[in-house]
Amino acid sequence: MFAAHIAVTICTDIGYLPQFNPDEDGELSPASVNTFRNSLRAADGILICTPEYAMGVPGSLKNAIDWTVSSCEFSHKPTALITASSLGHKGHASLLETLRIIEAGITENVQLVIPFIKTKLEGDTIKDDATVMAVTQVMTAFINAMTSHQPEKH
């Protein structure tokens, strides 16, 4: 549905990033961290789709975001957050606070919690009309945010 408007690159390597260590940040950052940061810098926007895990943020996602705190890849960049889980509200709220602290460009219209996700899927397809409509609204707002975003000049 959105393929004509955006190209998506799925970041599958965040689980392999080393544990965040401020002593290894900056010039000593591991190559995998630099690759991750460069992919974020190159993106027009960042879409995070995540489950909630143990009422919080999955550890690998939080670790990946921690690696960006000092390097500011999220700062003012259009960011959307979709949390799809059994419940999702606590993990979503926790991640939202982290994204606000690092100044991600996230607003109310580009975030969504989809509780009871397993009841709304048929294979990989959302079968619940209300959820399809909500995802469509978030993605439309996200595309609009990326289109209107003017990157800061350094």
N, C-alpha and C positions, 0 to 999 in steps of 0.2 A: 504494500500500500504506500509506503514512503520511499521506496527504492528510487523513484524518479527525483526525489528531493535531497537525499543524503546518501553518502557512502559510509558504511559502518565497518570499523575495524575492531574486532573482538580481541580484547587483551586476555590471553589465556595463560600468561606467564606469572601473574602476581603471586601465585602459590609457591613459586620458586625463588622469589626475592629473599635475600638474607634477612634475618631479624634486624629491625631498625636499630642502629647504634650511632648516636650523635658523634662519637669519636671517629667514625668512618664516613661522615657526611662531608660534602664539599669536594675538594680535590682528591680525597681518598675514597670517594664513592665507588662501590663495585660496578663493573661494566653492566651487569644486568639492571642495576638501578638507573644508570645513565641512559640505557636503551628505553626503559620505561618512561623516564622523565621526558626524553626526546619525543616519544610517541604522543605524550600529553601535550607538549608544546606545539606539535604539528597539527593537532586537532583543532577544528573550529569550535567544538563543544565536547563535553564529556557526559555520556549517558551511563549512569550506574543502575544496573538491575541486579538486585541481590535478595537472597532470602534473609530472614532473621534467624540467628542461631543462638540458642540458649538465652533468649530474650535480649540479644545484643547483636552487634555487628560481627560478621564472620572475621576471625583473626587475620586471615591473609589479606582481606580488604583493608582492614584498619592498619595493618603493617605497611601496605603499599601507600596508603594515604600519608602515613607518618613520614615516609621517605620524601614527600613533597613539601613538607612544612617550611623548610628553610629555602627551598628553591622556587617556591611560589607558582607552580604550574597551574594550580586551580584559581589563582587570584583573578577575580573578575571575569573568568572564562564562563560562558554559558554552560550550566550544569543541570542535568535532570536526574531525579532519583525516583526509581520505582522499586518498592519493596514488596515482593510477592512471597507469602509464606503461610503458615497455619494461622498466625495472628498478624505479626509484623509491626505493630504500632511502637513497641519499645525499641526494637532495633532501628526502626526508621527514625524515631526521635533522637536517638543517640548519634546516628550517622549524620543527621541534619545539623546537630550542634557542632560536630567536627567540621562539616563543610562550611558552616557560618564562620567558625574561628579562622579558617584558612582563606576566607573571603571568596569562596566559590560564588559564581554568579547564579544563585539559585533563588527562585521566587515560588510563591504558593502554586502558581499555575503550571509549574514543571516538576511537580512531585505527586506521587500517588502511592497509597498502600492498598495492596490487593490481598485481603485476608482469605483464608480457606481456598488457596489457589488450586489445590488438587481437584476441587469440585467444579472448577471453572475451565478446566482443560480437557481436550480430547486429543491425546497425543501431544503434539507441540502447538496445537491450535486452541486459541481461546474460544470457547463455545458460549460463554455468557455475554449477551448483548450489552448489558450495562457496563461490563468490564471492557469490552471492545470500544465502546463509546468513550469511556474514561481514558483509556490508553491513547485513543485517537486525539482527544483534547490535549493531553500532555505532550504528545509528539508534535502536534501542530504548534503549540506554544513554544516548544523547544526549537523547532526549525525557525520560527519567527525570531526567537532570541538570537540564534546564531546568525541569521541574515542581517539583523539590525546591529549586531555587536561590532564596535570599532575597537580593535586591539590597541592597548596602550603602547606608545612608542617609548623605548628606553634609550 
